[in-house]
Amino acid sequence: QMVKEGAIVIDVGINRLPDNRIVGDVDFDGVKEKASWITPVPGGVGPMTVTMLIENTLRSAERSLQATPADDYQDWEAPVLKAV
């Protein structure tokens, strides 16, 4: 096996099997006895991924609402076009 005894395994893979089950990249049943911790798929890191996407979207929206039109062009230099 490729998993060291006592390892922490964070499975971020998402795969759909022909029978429509969703599984990760790691053989959960083959690794669970060896790993000290292992994330399941589904239900492992997925909820955290969604949470972070929502948080980043809200932060972006807040920054957008606080920005002034001049902020968009601060430190911006027009590109110099050269004839070819």
C-alpha distances in whole Angstrom, upper triangle without the diagonal:
4,6,8,10,13,12,14,13,16,16,19,18,21,21,23,22,25,26,27,24,22,19,17,14,11,10,12,13,9,8,12,12,10,11,15,16,15,18,19,20,23,24,22,23,26,28,28,28,31,33,32,34,37,37,37,40,42,42,43,46,47,47,49,51,52,52,56,57,57,54,52,54,54,53,53,55,56,55,57,58,59,61,59
4,7,10,12,10,12,11,14,14,17,16,19,20,23,23,26,27,27,24,22,18,16,13,10,11,13,14,11,9,13,13,10,11,14,15,14,16,18,19,22,23,20,21,24,27,26,26,29,31,30,31,34,35,34,37,39,39,40,43,44,44,46,48,49,49,53,53,54,50,49,51,51,49,49,51,52,51,54,54,55,57,56
4,7,8,7,9,8,12,12,16,16,19,20,23,23,26,27,27,24,22,18,15,13,10,11,11,13,10,7,10,11,7,7,11,12,11,14,16,17,20,21,18,19,22,25,24,24,28,29,28,30,33,33,33,36,38,38,39,41,43,43,45,47,48,48,52,53,53,50,48,50,50,49,49,51,53,52,54,55,57,59,57
4,6,5,9,10,13,15,18,19,22,24,27,27,30,31,30,27,25,21,18,16,13,14,14,15,12,9,11,11,7,7,10,12,12,16,18,20,23,23,20,21,24,27,25,26,30,30,30,32,34,34,34,37,39,39,40,43,44,44,46,49,49,49,53,54,54,51,50,52,51,50,51,52,54,53,56,57,58,61,59
4,6,9,11,15,16,20,21,24,25,28,28,31,31,31,28,26,22,20,18,15,15,14,14,12,9,10,9,5,6,8,11,12,16,18,21,23,23,21,22,25,27,26,27,30,31,31,33,35,35,36,39,40,40,42,44,45,45,48,50,50,51,55,56,56,53,52,54,53,52,53,55,57,56,59,60,61,64,63
4,7,9,13,15,19,21,23,25,28,28,32,32,31,28,25,22,19,19,15,16,14,15,14,10,10,9,6,5,4,8,10,14,16,19,22,22,18,20,23,25,23,25,28,28,28,31,33,33,33,36,38,37,39,42,42,43,45,47,47,48,52,54,54,50,50,52,51,50,51,54,56,55,58,59,61,63,62
4,6,10,12,16,18,21,23,26,26,30,30,29,26,23,20,17,16,13,14,13,15,13,10,10,10,7,5,6,7,8,12,15,17,20,20,16,17,21,22,21,22,25,26,25,28,30,30,30,33,35,34,36,39,39,40,42,44,45,45,49,50,51,47,46,49,48,47,48,50,52,51,54,55,57,60,59
4,7,10,13,15,18,21,24,25,29,29,27,24,21,18,15,15,12,14,12,15,14,10,10,12,9,6,6,5,6,9,12,15,17,16,13,13,17,19,17,18,22,22,22,24,27,26,27,30,31,31,33,35,36,36,39,41,41,42,46,47,48,44,43,46,45,45,45,48,50,49,52,53,55,58,57
4,6,10,12,15,17,20,21,25,25,24,21,18,14,11,11,8,11,10,12,12,9,9,12,10,7,8,6,5,7,10,12,14,14,11,11,15,17,16,17,20,21,20,22,25,25,26,28,30,30,31,34,35,36,38,40,40,41,45,46,47,43,42,45,44,44,44,47,48,48,51,52,54,56,55
4,6,9,12,15,18,20,24,24,22,19,16,13,10,10,9,12,11,14,14,11,12,15,14,10,11,8,6,5,8,10,12,12,8,8,11,13,12,13,16,17,17,19,21,22,22,25,26,27,28,30,32,32,34,36,37,38,41,43,44,40,39,41,41,41,41,44,45,45,48,49,51,53,53
4,6,9,11,14,16,20,21,19,16,12,10,6,6,6,10,9,13,13,11,12,15,15,12,14,11,7,6,7,7,10,10,8,8,10,13,13,12,16,17,17,18,21,22,22,24,27,27,28,31,32,33,34,37,38,38,42,43,44,40,39,42,42,41,41,44,45,44,47,48,50,53,52
4,7,10,13,16,20,20,18,16,12,10,7,7,9,12,12,16,17,15,15,19,18,16,17,14,11,8,9,8,9,10,8,6,8,11,11,10,13,15,14,15,18,19,19,21,24,24,25,27,29,30,31,33,35,35,39,39,41,37,36,38,39,38,38,41,42,41,44,45,47,49,49
4,7,10,13,16,17,15,13,10,8,4,5,8,11,12,15,16,15,16,20,19,17,19,16,13,11,10,8,9,12,10,10,10,14,14,12,15,17,17,17,20,22,22,23,26,27,27,29,31,32,33,35,37,37,40,41,42,39,37,40,40,40,40,42,43,42,45,45,47,49,48
4,7,10,13,14,12,10,7,6,5,7,10,12,13,16,17,17,18,21,22,20,22,19,15,12,11,7,8,11,11,10,9,13,14,13,14,17,18,17,20,22,22,23,26,27,27,29,31,32,33,35,37,37,41,41,43,40,38,40,41,41,41,43,43,43,46,46,48,50,49
4,6,10,11,9,8,6,5,6,7,10,12,13,16,17,17,19,22,22,21,23,21,17,15,13,9,10,13,14,14,13,16,18,16,18,21,21,21,23,26,26,26,29,31,30,32,35,35,36,38,40,41,44,44,46,43,41,43,44,44,43,45,46,45,48,48,50,51,50
4,7,8,6,6,5,6,9,11,13,14,15,17,19,20,20,24,25,24,26,23,19,17,14,11,11,14,16,16,15,18,20,18,19,23,23,22,25,27,28,28,31,32,32,34,36,37,37,40,42,42,45,45,47,45,43,45,47,47,46,48,48,47,50,50,52,53,52
4,5,5,5,6,7,10,12,14,13,14,16,17,19,20,23,24,24,26,24,20,19,16,13,13,17,18,19,18,21,23,22,23,26,27,26,28,31,31,31,34,36,36,37,40,41,41,43,46,46,49,49,51,48,46,49,50,50,49,51,51,50,53,53,55,56,54
4,5,7,10,11,14,15,17,16,18,19,20,22,23,26,28,27,30,28,24,22,19,16,16,20,21,23,21,24,27,25,26,29,30,29,31,34,34,34,37,39,39,40,43,44,43,46,48,49,51,51,53,51,49,51,53,53,51,53,53,52,55,54,56,57,56
4,6,9,11,15,16,18,17,17,18,20,22,23,26,27,27,30,27,24,22,18,15,15,19,21,23,21,23,26,25,25,29,30,29,31,34,35,34,37,39,39,40,43,44,44,46,49,49,52,52,55,52,50,53,54,54,53,55,55,54,57,57,59,60,59
4,6,9,13,15,17,17,17,18,21,22,22,26,27,27,29,26,22,20,17,13,12,16,18,20,18,20,23,22,22,25,27,26,27,30,31,31,33,35,35,36,39,41,40,42,45,46,48,49,51,48,46,49,51,51,50,52,52,51,54,54,56,57,56
4,6,10,13,14,14,14,15,17,19,19,22,24,23,25,22,19,17,13,10,9,13,15,17,15,18,21,20,20,23,25,25,26,29,30,30,32,34,35,36,38,40,40,42,44,45,48,49,51,48,46,49,50,51,50,52,52,52,55,55,57,58,57
4,7,10,12,12,12,14,17,17,17,21,22,21,23,20,16,14,11,7,7,10,12,14,12,15,17,17,17,20,22,21,23,26,26,27,29,31,31,33,35,37,37,39,41,42,45,46,48,45,43,46,47,47,46,49,49,48,52,52,54,55,54
4,7,8,9,9,11,13,14,14,18,19,17,20,17,13,11,8,5,7,10,11,13,12,15,17,16,18,21,22,22,24,26,27,28,30,32,32,34,36,37,38,40,42,43,46,46,48,45,43,46,47,47,46,49,49,48,52,52,54,56,55
4,6,8,8,11,12,12,13,17,17,15,18,15,11,9,8,5,8,10,10,11,11,15,16,15,17,20,20,20,23,25,25,26,29,30,30,32,35,35,36,39,40,41,44,45,46,43,41,44,45,44,44,46,47,46,49,50,52,53,52
4,7,9,12,12,11,13,17,16,15,18,16,12,11,10,9,11,14,12,13,14,17,18,17,19,22,22,22,25,27,26,28,31,31,32,34,36,37,38,40,42,42,45,46,47,44,42,44,45,44,44,46,47,46,48,49,50,52,51
4,6,9,8,8,10,13,12,11,14,13,9,10,9,9,12,14,12,13,15,18,19,18,21,23,23,24,27,28,28,30,33,33,34,36,38,39,40,42,44,44,47,48,49,46,44,47,47,47,46,48,49,48,51,52,53,55,54
4,6,5,6,8,11,11,11,15,14,11,11,10,10,13,15,14,16,18,21,21,21,24,26,26,27,30,31,32,33,36,36,37,39,41,42,43,46,47,48,51,52,53,50,48,50,51,50,50,52,53,52,55,55,57,59,58
4,5,5,6,9,10,10,12,11,8,9,7,9,11,13,12,14,16,19,19,20,22,24,25,26,28,30,30,32,34,35,36,38,40,41,42,44,46,47,50,51,53,49,48,50,51,50,50,53,54,53,56,57,58,60,59
4,6,6,8,10,11,13,13,10,12,10,12,14,16,15,18,19,22,23,24,26,27,28,30,32,33,34,36,38,39,40,42,44,45,46,48,49,50,54,55,56,53,52,54,54,54,54,56,58,57,60,60,62,64,63
4,6,7,8,10,13,13,11,13,13,14,17,18,17,19,21,24,25,25,28,29,30,31,34,35,35,37,39,40,41,44,45,46,47,50,51,52,55,56,57,54,52,55,55,54,54,56,58,57,59,60,62,64,62
4,6,5,6,10,10,8,11,11,13,16,17,15,17,20,22,22,23,26,27,28,29,32,32,33,35,37,38,39,41,43,43,45,47,48,49,53,54,55,51,50,52,52,52,52,54,56,55,57,58,60,62,61
4,6,5,8,8,7,9,10,13,15,15,14,16,19,21,21,22,25,26,27,29,31,31,33,35,36,37,39,41,42,43,45,47,48,49,52,54,55,51,50,53,53,52,53,55,57,56,59,60,62,64,63
4,6,8,9,10,13,13,16,19,19,17,20,23,24,24,26,29,29,30,32,34,35,36,38,40,40,42,44,45,46,48,50,51,52,56,57,58,54,54,56,56,55,56,58,60,59,62,63,65,67,66
4,7,9,10,13,15,17,20,20,18,20,23,25,25,26,29,29,30,32,34,34,35,38,39,40,41,44,45,45,47,49,50,51,55,56,57,53,52,55,54,53,54,56,58,57,60,61,63,65,64
4,5,6,10,12,15,18,18,15,17,20,22,21,22,25,26,26,28,31,31,32,34,36,36,38,40,41,42,44,46,46,47,51,52,53,50,49,51,51,50,51,53,55,54,57,58,60,62,61
4,7,11,13,17,19,18,15,17,20,21,20,22,25,25,25,28,30,30,31,34,35,35,37,39,40,41,43,45,45,47,50,52,53,49,49,51,50,50,51,53,55,55,58,59,61,64,63
4,7,10,13,15,14,11,13,16,17,17,19,22,22,22,25,27,26,28,30,32,32,34,36,37,38,40,42,42,43,47,49,50,46,45,48,48,47,48,51,52,52,55,57,59,61,61
4,6,10,12,11,9,11,14,15,15,17,19,20,20,23,25,25,26,29,30,31,32,35,35,36,38,40,41,42,46,47,48,45,44,47,46,46,47,49,51,50,54,55,57,59,58
4,7,9,8,5,7,10,12,12,13,16,17,17,19,21,22,23,25,27,28,29,31,33,34,35,37,38,40,43,45,46,42,41,44,44,44,44,47,49,48,52,53,55,57,57
4,6,6,5,8,10,12,13,14,16,17,19,20,22,23,24,26,28,29,30,32,34,35,36,38,40,41,44,46,47,44,43,46,46,46,46,49,50,50,53,54,56,58,58
3,5,5,8,8,11,13,13,14,17,18,19,21,22,23,25,27,28,29,31,33,34,35,37,39,40,43,44,46,43,41,44,45,45,45,47,48,48,51,52,54,56,55
4,6,8,7,9,12,12,13,15,17,18,19,21,23,23,25,27,28,29,31,33,34,36,37,39,42,43,45,42,40,44,44,45,44,47,48,48,51,52,54,56,55
4,6,6,7,9,11,11,13,15,16,17,19,21,22,23,25,27,28,29,31,32,34,36,37,41,42,44,41,39,43,43,44,44,46,48,48,51,52,54,57,56
4,6,7,8,10,11,13,14,16,17,18,20,22,23,24,26,28,29,30,32,34,35,36,40,41,43,39,38,41,42,42,42,45,46,46,50,51,53,55,55
4,6,5,6,9,10,11,12,14,15,16,18,20,21,22,24,26,27,28,30,32,33,36,38,39,36,35,38,38,38,38,41,43,43,46,47,50,52,52
4,5,5,6,9,10,11,12,14,15,17,19,20,21,23,25,26,27,29,31,32,35,36,38,35,34,37,37,38,38,41,42,42,45,46,49,51,51
4,5,5,6,9,10,11,12,14,15,17,18,20,21,23,24,26,27,29,30,34,35,37,34,33,37,37,38,38,41,42,43,46,47,50,52,52
4,5,5,6,9,10,10,12,14,15,16,18,20,21,22,24,26,27,28,32,34,35,32,31,34,34,35,35,39,40,40,44,45,48,51,51
4,5,5,6,9,10,11,12,14,15,16,18,20,21,22,24,26,27,30,32,33,30,29,32,32,33,33,36,37,37,41,42,45,47,47
4,6,5,6,9,10,11,12,14,15,17,18,20,21,23,25,26,29,31,32,29,28,32,32,33,33,36,37,38,42,43,45,48,48
4,6,5,6,9,10,11,12,14,15,17,18,20,21,23,24,28,30,32,28,28,31,31,33,33,36,38,38,42,43,46,49,49
4,5,5,6,8,10,10,12,14,15,16,18,20,21,22,26,28,29,26,25,28,28,29,30,33,35,35,39,40,43,46,46
4,5,5,6,9,10,11,12,14,15,16,18,20,21,25,26,28,24,23,27,27,28,28,31,33,33,37,38,41,44,44
4,5,5,6,9,10,11,12,14,15,17,18,20,23,25,27,24,23,27,28,29,29,32,34,35,38,40,43,45,46
4,5,5,6,9,10,11,12,14,15,17,18,22,24,26,23,22,26,26,27,28,31,33,34,38,39,43,45,46
4,5,5,6,9,10,11,12,14,15,16,20,22,23,20,19,23,23,24,24,28,29,30,34,36,39,42,42
4,5,5,6,9,10,10,12,14,15,19,20,22,19,18,22,23,24,24,28,29,30,34,35,38,41,42
4,5,5,6,9,10,11,12,14,18,20,22,19,19,22,23,25,25,29,30,32,36,37,41,43,45
4,5,5,6,9,10,11,12,16,18,20,17,17,20,20,22,23,26,28,30,34,35,39,42,43
4,5,5,6,9,10,11,14,16,17,14,14,17,18,20,20,23,25,27,30,32,36,38,40
4,5,5,6,9,10,13,15,17,15,14,18,19,21,22,25,26,28,32,34,37,40,41
4,5,5,6,9,12,15,17,14,15,18,19,21,22,26,27,29,33,35,39,42,43
4,5,5,6,10,12,14,11,11,15,15,17,18,22,24,26,30,32,35,38,40
4,5,5,8,10,12,10,10,14,15,17,17,21,22,25,28,30,34,37,38
4,6,8,10,13,11,12,16,16,20,20,24,25,28,31,33,37,39,41
4,7,10,12,10,11,15,15,18,19,23,24,27,31,33,37,39,42
4,7,8,6,8,11,11,14,15,19,21,23,27,29,33,36,38
4,5,5,7,10,10,14,15,18,19,23,26,28,32,35,37
4,5,6,7,9,13,13,16,16,20,23,25,29,31,34
4,5,5,6,10,10,13,15,18,21,24,27,30,33
4,5,5,9,10,13,15,18,22,24,28,31,33
4,6,9,8,12,13,16,19,21,25,28,30
4,6,5,8,10,13,16,19,22,25,28
4,5,9,11,14,17,20,24,27,30
4,6,10,12,15,19,22,25,27
4,7,9,12,15,19,22,24
4,6,9,12,15,19,21
4,6,9,13,16,18
4,6,10,13,15
4,6,10,13
4,7,9
4,6
4
